[in-house]
C-alpha cells in the first residue's frame, strides 16, 4: 500500500493507493519550520484513518512545505517512521511534488500560490529552484500570507477603503494586540496570515481587492518566473488555493506578461499520487527522486 501526501503550511492531503481501493483524507499542514517531531506525531496519531492503515502502509511519500534541508526533512521522516513502522519513508520539498503533478516527465515551470509561494524550472528529471523562496517574512509574493499581511497592515493603518475596513473588522473582530500575538507569539503565523484570503473572495468586486491581487501576482511573476532563462518558452503551471480561486486575475496578469500559462490546480495530490504509483518499484522511484 502506497501512501502519498502533499502538505502546505495550512493543510495536508493524503491518498492511499490500495488497488482497487483509493482512500483520501486531510490533516492540518505539517511544516517542520513550525512543528517538531513530537508535534507532528501528536497531530497525526489520533487521526482515525491513520490508525486504520498505519500498519498496512509499505511506502510513504511525503512532499511538504518547509522541507528544505536534510535536518528539516529528517524531522518529518522520523515522525512518519514512528507512525508507519513497516513503511519505506521518503520526504521531499513540496515544489518537487508540484513538478511531478504538473509537468510529469516534460519541461516546464511549476509554481505554488497557496499559503506560501515558490517556483522551479523542471527539465523533465531535475528541478532548478528560483533564488527567491524567502518565506512569509521576506518573500512569498502572491501568496495567501502575502495578501493577508497586506490586508492586516492596511486595516491597522487605516488605509483600507472605509467600507472594506468596516466589513473586515466585523468579520474578524481584530485589534493590534490579537494580531501581534498570532503573528509573533503563536505557532504557524503564515497559516494565520493566509486565513484572511477568503475576505478577498467575498469582496472581489472591490477595486482595492482587484488591485491587491493583480499587483501581488505581478510581483510573483517578476520575482519568481522572470528569473528563469527563456521563461516564456515553457508552460507555466500553478497549484494552490490562491492560484485556483483567483485564476481569472492570474490569467489576466500572465497574458499581460506573456507567460505561457499551463495547468492551474487547486491541489496536486491526486496527480502526484498517480505519478508515484505509475513508477513500478521503489528502486526505480529512488532513481527518479
N, C-alpha and C positions, 0 to 999 in steps of 0.2 A: 504494500500500500504506500503510495507516494503522496506526501503532504506538501503543498506549495503555499507559501504565504507571501503577500506583498503588504508592507506596512509603511504608512506615512507617520507623521507625528501624532495625528489625531485618531486614526482608525487603522486596523489591520484586517485584511480579508484573507481567509484561508479556504483552500479547496483540497479535498481528499479524493484522490483518484483510486477507486477500488472497483474495477470492472465487474458487472456493468453499472455499478452504482457510483454516483458522484455526490459528495457531501460538502456543502458550503456553509461557512459560519463567519462571524465577525467578532473581533475583540477590540479593546482600546489599542491605540498605536503603541509600538514598542521601540522607542528611540533611546539608544544606550547613552546619549548625551545627558538624558534626564532621569534614567532609571538604572539602578544597579541590578546585579544578578538576582538578589533576593526579591527586589520589587517585581521583576519580570515573572519569576516563579509564582509569587503571591497573586499576581494579576491573572495568570493563566490556569493555575492548578485546580481551581474550583469550577471552571467552565464545564458545563455538562457534556458537551461534545468532546472536548479534550479528554475528560475522564473516561468516556466510552471508547475512544480509539487509541489512547496513548500506548498501549502495549502491542497494538497491531501494526503501527506505522513502521515501515522499513527504511524509508528515506524522507528527510525533511529538508526542503529547500526554501530558505528564508531570504527575502530581498527587502531591505529596510532603510528608511531614512536614518542618518546618523552613523551608519556602519562604514565609516571612512577609513579607520585604521585597524591593524590586526588586533589591538587591545580592545577596541570597541566591538569588533566582530566576535571576539572571544567571549565577551560578556553575554552576548545573545546566545552564542553556541553553547556555553556552559549551562545556561538556564534551560535551553531546549533539550540538552542531553540529559538533564535531571528529570525531565518530564517524559521524553520519548526514549526510553532506556535501550530499546532494541533497534534504534534507527541510526543510519548514517546522517550526519548533520552537515549542511552546507549553508554558510551565511555570506551574503554579498550585498553591495550597495543597491539601493532602490533603483537608481538610474540604469544599472545593468539589466535589471528585470524589465524596465520600461523599454529598453532597446530590443530585448528578445521579443517582447509582446508586440511592438510596433514594426520593427524592421525585419525580424526573423533572421535570415541569412543575407539580407541585402543592405546596401549602403543607405545611410540617411542620418538625419539629426533628430534626436529624441529629447523631448523636453518635459519637465514636470512643472505644472502650475496647480499646486494644491495648497496645503497649509504652508509649505515652503516651495522653493523653485530651484531648478537646476537644468543643465543641458549637457549633452555629449554628442560628439560625432561618432558614428558607428560604421566601421568599414565592412561589416558582414561577419567579422570574427572578434574584433577588439574595439574597446571604447577609448575615446580620446576626449577627456573632460575639458570643459572651459576652465579658465583660471579664476572664475568669479563666484563659485559656490561658497559664499561667505556667511551663510546663516541669517537668522532673522534680525540680528542686531545690525550687521554691516551690509547685508545684501538681501537675498530673497525677493528681488524685484518681481513685481507682478503676481505675488503670491497672496494667499489669504492673510498671512501675518503682516505682509507689507501693507495691504489695504486696511487691515484692522488698526495698525499703528497710526496710519494717516487719519482714519475716522476718529480715533480717540483723541489725537492731538488737536484736530480741528474742533472737536466737541469741547475739550477743556479750554482751548484758547479763545473760543467764541467766534471762530472764523467759518464755521459751518453755516450754511444758509439757515435762517431762523426757523423756518417750517420744519426742515430736516432735524435741526438741533432739538426742537421740542419733541419730535417723534422719537429720536434716538434716546433722549432722556426718559420718555415714558415707557419705552420698550425695555431698556436695560437697567434703569434706576441706579445710575453710577454717580460716583463722585471721585475726587482725586485720590482719597485715601484707599478706596476699594481698588481702583485701577493700579495704583502703585504697589499694593500688597500682592495682587495677582501677577504683575509683571516682574517684580523684583524679589519676592519672597516665597512664592509658591512654585510647585513643580509644573513643567510643561507650559512655560509662558508663550511659546509660539502657538500652541493649540488655543490658548486663551485669546490671543490676538486674532487668530483665524476664525474664532467663533462669531465674529461680528460680520462676516461675509454675507450671511442671509439678509442683513439690512440693505445691502446693495441690490439684491434681487427684488426686495419689496419696494424699492424706490428707483427702479431702473429708468423710469421716465424723467427723472430729475436731471437737468443738465450738469449739475455738480457731480452726480454719481457717474454719468456717462463720461465726463472729462476725466474723473479719477481713474476709472477702469482703462480708458484709452491710453492715458499717459503712463499708467503702470505697465501695460503691455508693451508700449513703445520703449520704455526703459529696459524691459526684459529683452526685447529684440536687440536693442543697441548694445547691451552688455553681454548677453548670453548666446546670441545667434550670429551676429556680425563678426564675432571674434574668430569664427571658423573660416578658413580659406575656401573660396568658391561656395559659400553657404547657399547661394541661390540656385545652385545646380543640383541640389538634392532635395528630396521630400523632407519636410519638417513636421514631425509628429508631436502631438501634445497629449498628455494624460493629466488627470486630476480634476477635482471639483470646480476649481476656478476656471480652467480652460473649458470645461464642459458646459457649465451653466451660463457662461458669458461668451459662448463661441461665436455669436453674431458679431460682437465687437472685435473679438480676436480675428475673425475672418477679415474684417474691415482694415484692421491695423496691418495684418500680414499682406493684404493686397496693396496697401499704400507703400509698404516697404519691400515689395517684390519678393516676398517669401513664398516659396512653393509649398503650400500647406498640404499635409497628408492626412493622417487619421487624427481624430480628436476623440479620445476615450475617457469616459468617466473613471473607470477603474480598469487596470490592465490585467487583473489577476486571472481571469478566465483564459485569455490568450496566452498568458505566461505559462499557465498550467499545461495547456496543450503543447506549447513548445517543449517544455520539460519532458512530458510523457512521450513525445514523439522521438526522443532520443532513447534508444533501446536499452542501454546498460549504464550502470554507474561509472564504469571505466570510460565509456565514450563521453558521458556528461562531464566527467572530471577534466577531460581534454578540452572540452568547449569552455568550461568555467575557468 
